[in-house]
Amino acid sequence: MSIAEICQRHVITVDATATLREAATQMREHHVGALVVTAEAAGQNQVVGIITDRDLAIEVLARDLSPVDVHVAQVASRRLVAVPTNASLGEAAAMMKDAGVRRLLVTGDGGQVVGFVTADDLLDALAGPLGSLASAVRSGIARETSERSTIAPPQFRPAFLPHGTPGMQEPVRTSLGR
């Protein structure tokens, strides 16, 4: 399975000059935790960064900054990490690990952004095959149990060791004399 099969193709962008309140509003309206930050350069919109809900919490709320006075470009991460559409899930997970990120841009053959993939997307994609494997193990155990002939449970009889057998202890006597 490739990243192209699981990535989100609808990429939500925000202009670098937008306020943090505008960015937060877009995140809420589109139910996303990150926006791709763009800026116009040479007559084209260029991707210049990413801003996440975590950025808003840690960089803005924790510092008591005004969301209407701070612009997206001031907080957004400019370190872009991307994978091509033909990357495998394992390659994307390794890229996230190596870069220390939870989201990756997905790029087409020409280097253009065509999607966005999150750690949650990878977990969802990997959970399906793992769930199927777990079900296979459970059904194999159930099949083996039903196919095996039932054996009568053994009859247990109490067995006693004679007194004086090494390792046996004498009964403990208490000071109460009983």
C-alpha positions as CSV (number, residue, x, y, z in Angstrom):
1,M,0.0,0.0,0.0
2,S,1.3,3.4,-0.9
3,I,0.8,6.8,0.7
4,A,-1.2,7.9,-2.3
5,E,-3.9,5.4,-1.2
6,I,-4.4,6.9,2.3
7,C,-3.4,10.5,2.2
8,Q,-5.9,13.3,2.5
9,R,-6.2,14.9,-0.9
10,H,-8.1,18.0,0.3
11,V,-5.3,20.1,1.7
12,I,-6.4,23.1,3.7
13,T,-4.1,26.1,3.4
14,V,-3.8,29.4,5.2
15,D,-1.9,32.5,4.0
16,A,1.2,33.3,6.0
17,T,-0.1,36.8,6.6
18,A,-3.3,35.5,8.3
19,T,-3.8,36.0,12.0
20,L,-3.6,33.0,14.4
21,R,-7.3,33.5,15.1
22,E,-8.1,33.1,11.4
23,A,-5.9,29.9,11.3
24,A,-7.7,28.5,14.4
25,T,-11.1,29.3,12.9
26,Q,-10.1,27.4,9.7
27,M,-8.9,24.5,11.7
28,R,-12.3,24.4,13.5
29,E,-14.4,24.9,10.4
30,H,-12.5,22.1,8.5
31,H,-12.0,19.8,11.5
32,V,-8.3,19.5,11.0
33,G,-5.3,19.8,13.3
34,A,-2.9,21.4,10.8
35,L,-2.9,23.9,8.0
36,V,-0.4,24.2,5.1
37,V,1.0,27.7,5.1
38,T,1.3,29.4,1.8
39,A,2.7,32.7,0.5
40,E,2.7,34.2,-2.9
41,A,6.1,34.2,-4.7
42,A,6.7,34.8,-8.4
43,G,3.0,34.9,-9.0
44,Q,2.4,31.5,-7.5
45,N,1.3,30.2,-4.1
46,Q,4.3,28.5,-2.6
47,V,4.2,26.2,0.5
48,V,6.3,27.9,3.2
49,G,5.4,26.0,6.3
50,I,2.9,24.2,8.5
51,I,1.0,25.4,11.5
52,T,-0.7,22.9,13.9
53,D,-3.1,23.1,16.7
54,R,-0.2,22.2,19.0
55,D,1.7,25.3,17.7
56,L,-1.3,27.4,18.7
57,A,-1.5,25.9,22.2
58,I,2.3,25.9,23.0
59,E,3.5,29.0,21.2
60,V,0.4,31.2,21.6
61,L,-1.7,30.2,24.6
62,A,1.3,29.2,26.8
63,R,3.0,32.5,26.1
64,D,-0.2,34.5,26.5
65,L,0.1,36.0,23.0
66,S,-2.8,37.7,21.3
67,P,-4.2,35.5,18.5
68,V,-5.3,38.6,16.6
69,D,-1.9,40.4,16.8
70,V,0.3,37.4,15.8
71,H,0.5,36.2,12.2
72,V,0.8,32.6,11.0
73,A,4.2,33.2,9.6
74,Q,5.5,34.1,13.0
75,V,4.6,30.7,14.5
76,A,4.5,28.2,11.6
77,S,7.2,25.6,11.3
78,R,9.3,26.3,8.2
79,R,10.8,22.9,8.2
80,L,8.9,21.0,5.6
81,V,8.9,17.2,5.5
82,A,7.4,15.5,2.5
83,V,7.1,12.0,1.0
84,P,6.3,11.1,-2.6
85,T,3.0,9.5,-3.4
86,N,4.7,6.2,-4.1
87,A,6.2,6.0,-0.7
88,S,5.2,3.0,1.4
89,L,3.5,3.2,4.8
90,G,6.8,2.0,6.4
91,E,8.8,4.7,4.6
92,A,6.4,7.4,5.7
93,A,6.5,6.1,9.3
94,A,10.3,6.1,9.2
95,M,10.3,9.6,7.8
96,M,8.0,10.8,10.6
97,K,10.3,9.2,13.2
98,D,13.5,10.6,11.7
99,A,12.1,14.1,11.4
100,G,10.2,14.0,14.7
101,V,6.9,15.0,13.1
102,R,3.4,13.6,13.1
103,R,2.4,15.0,9.7
104,L,3.9,14.8,6.2
105,L,3.2,16.6,3.0
106,V,2.7,14.3,0.1
107,T,4.2,15.4,-3.2
108,G,3.5,14.4,-6.8
109,D,6.0,13.8,-9.6
110,G,6.6,17.5,-10.2
111,G,7.2,18.3,-6.5
112,Q,3.7,19.8,-6.1
113,V,1.8,19.2,-2.8
114,V,-1.0,16.7,-3.6
115,G,-1.9,15.6,-0.1
116,F,-1.3,15.4,3.6
117,V,-0.8,12.3,5.7
118,T,-0.9,12.1,9.5
119,A,0.3,9.6,12.1
120,D,-3.4,8.9,12.6
121,D,-3.8,8.0,8.9
122,L,-0.9,5.6,9.1
123,L,-2.3,4.0,12.3
124,D,-5.7,3.5,10.6
125,A,-4.1,2.0,7.6
126,L,-1.9,-0.4,9.6
127,A,-4.6,-1.3,12.1
128,G,-6.7,-3.1,9.4
129,P,-4.1,-5.7,8.5
130,L,-3.1,-6.1,12.1
131,G,-6.7,-6.7,13.1
132,S,-7.1,-9.2,10.4
133,L,-4.0,-11.0,11.6
134,A,-5.3,-11.1,15.2
135,S,-8.6,-12.5,13.9
136,A,-6.8,-15.2,12.0
137,V,-4.9,-16.2,15.1
138,R,-8.2,-16.3,17.2
139,S,-10.1,-18.3,14.5
140,G,-7.2,-20.7,14.2
141,I,-7.4,-21.4,17.9
142,A,-11.1,-21.8,17.7
143,R,-10.8,-24.2,14.7
144,E,-8.2,-26.3,16.5
145,T,-10.3,-26.4,19.7
146,S,-13.4,-27.6,17.7
147,E,-11.5,-30.2,15.6
148,R,-9.7,-31.9,18.4
149,S,-11.5,-34.8,20.0
150,T,-12.5,-34.3,23.5
151,I,-10.6,-36.2,26.0
152,A,-12.2,-37.1,29.3
153,P,-10.7,-35.1,32.1
154,P,-8.4,-37.1,34.3
155,Q,-9.8,-38.4,37.6
156,F,-7.9,-36.8,40.4
157,R,-7.4,-38.7,43.7
158,P,-5.8,-37.1,46.6
159,A,-2.2,-38.2,47.3
160,F,-0.5,-38.0,50.7
161,L,3.2,-38.0,51.4
162,P,4.4,-40.0,54.4
163,H,5.6,-38.1,57.5
164,G,9.3,-37.6,57.5
165,T,9.5,-37.0,53.7
166,P,12.3,-34.4,53.1
167,G,10.9,-30.9,52.7
168,M,7.8,-31.6,54.8
169,Q,7.5,-29.5,57.9
170,E,6.0,-30.4,61.3
171,P,2.8,-28.5,62.2
172,V,3.5,-25.1,63.8
173,R,2.5,-24.9,67.4
174,T,1.5,-21.6,68.8
175,S,2.0,-20.2,72.3
176,L,-1.7,-20.7,73.0
177,G,-1.2,-24.4,73.3
178,R,-3.6,-25.4,70.7
